[in-house]
Amino acid sequence: MKEKWILIMVSLFVLNCNDSKEDCSLVLCLERGYFIELISKDTKTNWIIENGYTEEDIQVLNTESDTVYFSFNNCSIWIPASNSAHGMHTLLIDEIEIPYSYDFTEPGDGCCDFGDLTDVTVTNYEFTAKDYQIEIFL
């Protein structure tokens, strides 16, 4: 009986080790989202820092004018895109309104592959979008 038990355990071990999928059990992932950084067109520096804005001065709204949760670290804004692959938001700072939209591609099979940020548009402002970051020039 002991030999059968060992044989079963070894067989299970071999079968489990032969899996070609990536093991994501020990990987911690951020949730799907993106960073927004505001850059001064004149000085090429961080516009938020340059103008002394704080988290209390910033608001992000969705199309229903509901507040969207974000995280702020003195120079960039992290906005989770947890439940939707696309979104239309308005970033408000002081009297400035910055409407923008985005999409995410379908998630891949790898660990922490939430899809890529694509089809970014920012109304009335120059911008660049790369990886999970949108730079908007004010």
Phi and psi restraints in degrees (value plus and minus 20) as a CYANA .aco file:
   2 LYS   PHI     -83.5   -43.5
   2 LYS   PSI     -59.9   -19.9
   3 GLU   PHI     -84.6   -44.6
   3 GLU   PSI     -58.7   -18.7
   4 LYS   PHI     -84.1   -44.1
   4 LYS   PSI     -62.2   -22.2
   5 TRP   PHI     -82.0   -42.0
   5 TRP   PSI     -64.3   -24.3
   6 ILE   PHI     -83.6   -43.6
   6 ILE   PSI     -62.6   -22.6
   7 LEU   PHI     -81.7   -41.7
   7 LEU   PSI     -62.8   -22.8
   8 ILE   PHI     -83.5   -43.5
   8 ILE   PSI     -64.8   -24.8
   9 MET   PHI     -84.6   -44.6
   9 MET   PSI     -62.9   -22.9
  10 VAL   PHI     -84.0   -44.0
  10 VAL   PSI     -61.4   -21.4
  11 SER   PHI     -82.3   -42.3
  11 SER   PSI     -64.4   -24.4
  12 LEU   PHI     -82.2   -42.2
  12 LEU   PSI     -61.3   -21.3
  13 PHE   PHI     -81.9   -41.9
  13 PHE   PSI     -65.8   -25.8
  14 VAL   PHI     -84.6   -44.6
  14 VAL   PSI     -62.6   -22.6
  15 LEU   PHI     -85.0   -45.0
  15 LEU   PSI     -60.4   -20.4
  16 ASN   PHI     -90.2   -50.2
  16 ASN   PSI     -53.9   -13.9
  17 CYS   PHI     -95.4   -55.4
  17 CYS   PSI     -35.9     4.1
  18 ASN   PHI    -109.4   -69.4
  18 ASN   PSI     -14.8    25.2
  19 ASP   PHI     -92.2   -52.2
  19 ASP   PSI     111.7   151.7
  20 SER   PHI    -106.9   -66.9
  20 SER   PSI     -27.1    12.9
  21 LYS   PHI     -94.8   -54.8
  21 LYS   PSI     128.5   168.5
  22 GLU   PHI     -88.0   -48.0
  22 GLU   PSI     116.4   156.4
  23 ASP   PHI    -106.5   -66.5
  23 ASP   PSI      89.1   129.1
  24 CYS   PHI    -122.2   -82.2
  24 CYS   PSI      -8.5    31.5
  25 SER   PHI     -86.0   -46.0
  25 SER   PSI     -46.0    -6.0
  26 LEU   PHI    -127.5   -87.5
  26 LEU   PSI      -5.2    34.8
  27 VAL   PHI    -122.8   -82.8
  27 VAL   PSI     109.5   149.5
  28 LEU   PHI    -118.2   -78.2
  28 LEU   PSI     108.0   148.0
  29 CYS   PHI    -138.0   -98.0
  29 CYS   PSI     123.6   163.6
  30 LEU   PHI     -89.0   -49.0
  30 LEU   PSI     140.3   180.3
  31 GLU   PHI     -96.0   -56.0
  31 GLU   PSI     142.8   182.8
  32 ARG   PHI     -82.3   -42.3
  32 ARG   PSI     114.6   154.6
  33 GLY   PHI     159.5   199.5
  33 GLY   PSI    -187.6  -147.6
  34 TYR   PHI    -174.9  -134.9
  34 TYR   PSI     139.3   179.3
  35 PHE   PHI    -121.3   -81.3
  35 PHE   PSI     124.5   164.5
  36 ILE   PHI    -138.9   -98.9
  36 ILE   PSI     108.9   148.9
  37 GLU   PHI    -143.7  -103.7
  37 GLU   PSI     111.3   151.3
  38 LEU   PHI    -119.6   -79.6
  38 LEU   PSI     105.1   145.1
  39 ILE   PHI    -136.8   -96.8
  39 ILE   PSI     114.5   154.5
  40 SER   PHI     -91.6   -51.6
  40 SER   PSI     106.6   146.6
  41 LYS   PHI     -84.5   -44.5
  41 LYS   PSI     -52.7   -12.7
  42 ASP   PHI     -97.2   -57.2
  42 ASP   PSI     -67.9   -27.9
  43 THR   PHI    -122.1   -82.1
  43 THR   PSI     -31.3     8.7
  44 LYS   PHI      41.6    81.6
  44 LYS   PSI       2.3    42.3
  45 THR   PHI    -128.1   -88.1
  45 THR   PSI     154.0   194.0
  46 ASN   PHI     -87.0   -47.0
  46 ASN   PSI      98.7   138.7
  47 TRP   PHI     -87.1   -47.1
  47 TRP   PSI     -55.7   -15.7
  48 ILE   PHI     -84.9   -44.9
  48 ILE   PSI     -67.3   -27.3
  49 ILE   PHI     -85.6   -45.6
  49 ILE   PSI     -65.1   -25.1
  50 GLU   PHI     -77.0   -37.0
  50 GLU   PSI     -54.2   -14.2
  51 ASN   PHI    -122.2   -82.2
  51 ASN   PSI     -16.2    23.8
  52 GLY   PHI      49.9    89.9
  52 GLY   PSI       7.7    47.7
  53 TYR   PHI     -98.6   -58.6
  53 TYR   PSI     132.1   172.1
  54 THR   PHI    -141.5  -101.5
  54 THR   PSI     156.9   196.9
  55 GLU   PHI     -78.1   -38.1
  55 GLU   PSI     -54.1   -14.1
  56 GLU   PHI     -87.1   -47.1
  56 GLU   PSI     -40.8    -0.8
  57 ASP   PHI    -105.8   -65.8
  57 ASP   PSI     -27.4    12.6
  58 ILE   PHI    -130.3   -90.3
  58 ILE   PSI     120.2   160.2
  59 GLN   PHI    -162.0  -122.0
  59 GLN   PSI     122.2   162.2
  60 VAL   PHI    -142.7  -102.7
  60 VAL   PSI     107.2   147.2
  61 LEU   PHI    -139.7   -99.7
  61 LEU   PSI     126.4   166.4
  62 ASN   PHI    -111.0   -71.0
  62 ASN   PSI    -193.1  -153.1
  63 THR   PHI     -87.5   -47.5
  63 THR   PSI     -40.3    -0.3
  64 GLU   PHI    -111.0   -71.0
  64 GLU   PSI     -10.9    29.1
  65 SER   PHI      44.4    84.4
  65 SER   PSI       2.7    42.7
  66 ASP   PHI    -105.1   -65.1
  66 ASP   PSI     125.4   165.4
  67 THR   PHI     -90.2   -50.2
  67 THR   PSI     113.6   153.6
  68 VAL   PHI    -120.0   -80.0
  68 VAL   PSI     110.9   150.9
  69 TYR   PHI     -83.1   -43.1
  69 TYR   PSI     120.5   160.5
  70 PHE   PHI    -167.8  -127.8
  70 PHE   PSI     144.4   184.4
  71 SER   PHI    -139.9   -99.9
  71 SER   PSI     121.9   161.9
  72 PHE   PHI    -148.9  -108.9
  72 PHE   PSI     115.4   155.4
  73 ASN   PHI    -147.2  -107.2
  73 ASN   PSI      18.8    58.8
  74 ASN   PHI      55.6    95.6
  74 ASN   PSI     -36.0     4.0
  75 CYS   PHI    -157.6  -117.6
  75 CYS   PSI     -42.8    -2.8
  76 SER   PHI    -160.5  -120.5
  76 SER   PSI     141.5   181.5
  77 ILE   PHI    -134.9   -94.9
  77 ILE   PSI     105.5   145.5
  78 TRP   PHI    -121.3   -81.3
  78 TRP   PSI     103.2   143.2
  79 ILE   PHI    -140.3  -100.3
  79 ILE   PSI      94.4   134.4
  80 PRO   PHI     -90.8   -50.8
  80 PRO   PSI     123.1   163.1
  81 ALA   PHI    -138.0   -98.0
  81 ALA   PSI      30.8    70.8
  82 SER   PHI     -81.5   -41.5
  82 SER   PSI     -63.1   -23.1
  83 ASN   PHI    -125.8   -85.8
  83 ASN   PSI     -25.2    14.8
  84 SER   PHI    -154.4  -114.4
  84 SER   PSI     125.7   165.7
  85 ALA   PHI    -104.4   -64.4
  85 ALA   PSI     -30.1     9.9
  86 HIS   PHI    -164.2  -124.2
  86 HIS   PSI     138.4   178.4
  87 GLY   PHI    -180.2  -140.2
  87 GLY   PSI     137.2   177.2
  88 MET   PHI    -149.6  -109.6
  88 MET   PSI     100.2   140.2
  89 HIS   PHI    -151.9  -111.9
  89 HIS   PSI     146.4   186.4
  90 THR   PHI    -147.6  -107.6
  90 THR   PSI     104.8   144.8
  91 LEU   PHI    -112.5   -72.5
  91 LEU   PSI     105.3   145.3
  92 LEU   PHI    -136.8   -96.8
  92 LEU   PSI     106.3   146.3
  93 ILE   PHI    -158.3  -118.3
  93 ILE   PSI      96.9   136.9
  94 ASP   PHI      39.1    79.1
  94 ASP   PSI    -141.3  -101.3
  95 GLU   PHI    -119.3   -79.3
  95 GLU   PSI     -13.1    26.9
  96 ILE   PHI    -116.0   -76.0
  96 ILE   PSI     108.7   148.7
  97 GLU   PHI    -132.7   -92.7
  97 GLU   PSI     108.5   148.5
  98 ILE   PHI    -145.0  -105.0
  98 ILE   PSI      73.6   113.6
  99 PRO   PHI     -95.5   -55.5
  99 PRO   PSI     119.0   159.0
 100 TYR   PHI    -172.4  -132.4
 100 TYR   PSI     141.7   181.7
 101 SER   PHI    -161.4  -121.4
 101 SER   PSI     143.8   183.8
 102 TYR   PHI    -177.8  -137.8
 102 TYR   PSI     144.7   184.7
 103 ASP   PHI    -155.9  -115.9
 103 ASP   PSI     139.1   179.1
 104 PHE   PHI    -139.6   -99.6
 104 PHE   PSI     120.9   160.9
 105 THR   PHI     -90.5   -50.5
 105 THR   PSI     149.4   189.4
 106 GLU   PHI     -82.1   -42.1
 106 GLU   PSI     120.9   160.9
 107 PRO   PHI     -80.7   -40.7
 107 PRO   PSI     127.4   167.4
 108 GLY   PHI    -110.6   -70.6
 108 GLY   PSI    -187.8  -147.8
 109 ASP   PHI    -114.0   -74.0
 109 ASP   PSI     -31.4     8.6
 110 GLY   PHI     -99.1   -59.1
 110 GLY   PSI     148.0   188.0
 111 CYS   PHI     -83.0   -43.0
 111 CYS   PSI     114.3   154.3
 112 CYS   PHI      41.5    81.5
 112 CYS   PSI       1.0    41.0
 113 ASP   PHI    -110.6   -70.6
 113 ASP   PSI      76.6   116.6
 114 PHE   PHI    -114.5   -74.5
 114 PHE   PSI     -14.5    25.5
 115 GLY   PHI      75.7   115.7
 115 GLY   PSI     146.7   186.7
 116 ASP   PHI    -120.2   -80.2
 116 ASP   PSI     128.4   168.4
 117 LEU   PHI     -95.0   -55.0
 117 LEU   PSI     102.6   142.6
 118 THR   PHI    -158.7  -118.7
 118 THR   PSI     152.9   192.9
 119 ASP   PHI      29.1    69.1
 119 ASP   PSI      23.6    63.6
 120 VAL   PHI     -98.1   -58.1
 120 VAL   PSI     112.9   152.9
 121 THR   PHI    -151.9  -111.9
 121 THR   PSI     119.8   159.8
 122 VAL   PHI    -147.0  -107.0
 122 VAL   PSI     102.8   142.8
 123 THR   PHI    -101.8   -61.8
 123 THR   PSI     108.0   148.0
 124 ASN   PHI      53.3    93.3
 124 ASN   PSI     -12.8    27.2
 125 TYR   PHI    -157.4  -117.4
 125 TYR   PSI     125.6   165.6
 126 GLU   PHI     -91.8   -51.8
 126 GLU   PSI     129.0   169.0
 127 PHE   PHI    -177.4  -137.4
 127 PHE   PSI     143.2   183.2
 128 THR   PHI    -150.2  -110.2
 128 THR   PSI     129.4   169.4
 129 ALA   PHI    -154.7  -114.7
 129 ALA   PSI     104.7   144.7
 130 LYS   PHI    -167.1  -127.1
 130 LYS   PSI     116.4   156.4
 131 ASP   PHI      33.6    73.6
 131 ASP   PSI    -138.8   -98.8
 132 TYR   PHI    -133.6   -93.6
 132 TYR   PSI      12.9    52.9
 133 GLN   PHI    -152.2  -112.2
 133 GLN   PSI     114.9   154.9
 134 ILE   PHI    -135.2   -95.2
 134 ILE   PSI     101.6   141.6
 135 GLU   PHI    -124.4   -84.4
 135 GLU   PSI     105.4   145.4
 136 ILE   PHI    -135.0   -95.0
 136 ILE   PSI     110.7   150.7
 137 PHE   PHI    -120.5   -80.5
 137 PHE   PSI     100.8   140.8
